Amino acid sequence: MNFYQFKREQFFEHPIEDLWGFISNPNNLNKITPDMGFEITSDSVNRMYEGMIISYKVSPLFGIKTTWVTEITHLIPVQYFVDEQRIGPFKLWHHQHFLESKNRGTLMTDIVTYKIPLGILGYIANRIIVKRKLKYIFDYRRNKMAEIFND
């Protein structure tokens, strides 16, 4: 039973409230996600809340469209929120988003803990495809967030 974890930190010279206003709006996910046919299919809401269910259509691999449903399971405004997959390609997806005021700016930390189905085949898929794809997605996100906030 293999669990994997991916962590990424990024510093912004902006107040924590600016970052929170952006990342807590589900509609902004589209702006920081690479071209994977990403589309929010649930009703549009501009601010997250605990218990919120968000559904998407996305093509993460080989252009195959899939449904992904996440729930915001924990949220403390201007500090952090957690989204967990309810329906989707992973056996487990637990994504923590933390914001911390630091050095006249904001440190944003993402921690993704995930598990892939299919036993040994999932292990191989993670080594060959999934880990690289996550790195690509979060590299893209890092660059887009820098464009938006550090210009």
N, C-alpha and C positions, 0 to 999 in steps of 0.2 A: 504494500500500500504506500505508494510514493506521493508525497506532497512536495510541491515546489514553491519557491518564494522569489519574488522579484521586487527590488526596492529602488526607488529613484528619488533624489532630492534636487531641488532647484531654488535658487535665491532670487528674490525680486526686490528692487529698490522702490517698492510701493507699500502703502499701508495695508495691513491685513484685511481691512474692510473692503478694499478694492478687489483683492484676490477672491475673497469670500463671495462678493457680489457676482463675480464671474463664474466661479466653479460651482456655486450652489444653484445656478440656473441650468436645468437640463437642456434647454435649447442651445446652449453654447457648446455642448459636446460635439455637435456637428462641425464646429469651427476648428476643433483641435484633434479631429480623427482623420487619418489618411483615407484616401479614396478606396473604400471598401463597400460601396453601395449603402452606406449608413443612413438610416431613416428612422426617426422616432415615430412609432405607430400609435402610441397611447395619447390621450388628450394632453394638450400642451398646457403646462403650468410653469410659471416663471421662477418659482422658488421651491426648493425641496422641503420635504417634511418627513419626519419619522413615520414609517409605514407606507410611504409612497411606492407605488408599483409603476415601473417604466418599461414599456415594451418597444423593441427595435426590430428592424429587419437589417441584416448585415451579411456581407459576403467576406468572411475572414480568410477563407482558403479556396483557391481554385475557382473563384467566382460563384461558388455555390451559396445561394441565398438561404439564410436560416433565421429563425425567430430567436430572439434573446430577450428574456424578461428578468429584470432585477428589482430588488426591493431595497429601499433605504432603511436599514435596520437600526442604525444608531445615528444620532445627530445632536451635536451641541453647536449652536450658531457661532460662527466666526472662529471655530476651533477645529472641528472635524466632522466627517460623516463616513459611513460605511455602506457600500452597496454589495449585496449578495445576489448571485444568480439564483433564480427560481426555475427557469427553463432556459436551456441553451446547450452549447457544445461541451461544456466542462462538467465533470462530475462534482466539482466544488469550485466556486469562485467567490473569494472574499477580498474586497478591495477597500483598503483604508486610505482616506485622504486627510492629511493633517496640515494645519497652518499654525505657524508660530511666529510671533513678533520677535525680530532679532536684528541687531545692528542697524537700526533705522530702516528696516525693511521687513520682508516676510520670507520665511523658509517654508516651502511647500514640500511635503513628503508623501509619496505614494508607496504603499506596501500591498502587493498583490500576492495572496496565497491561493494556490489552485491545485487541482487534481484532475488528471485526464483519465477518461474511461479506457477500457480495453486492455487492462493489465500490461503485459510486456509490450504489446503493440503501442499502447499509450506512452510507455516509457521511451520507446524508439521514436515515436512521433514528436515527443517533447524535445528530444536531443537533436532531431533533424529539422523540424519545422516550427513547432510552437514557441520554443524559447527565442528563436530568431525573430519570429513574427512579433512577439511581445516587445522585444528590444526595438524593432522597427517602429511599432506603434508609439512607444514611449519616447523614442528619439524624435519622431515627427511632432509629438505633443510638446516636447521640450522646446523645439524650434518655434512652433506656432505661439506658445505662451511667451517666449522671449520677444517675438515680433509684436505681440499685442501689448505687453507690459514694459519692455525695456527699451522701447524706441525713444 
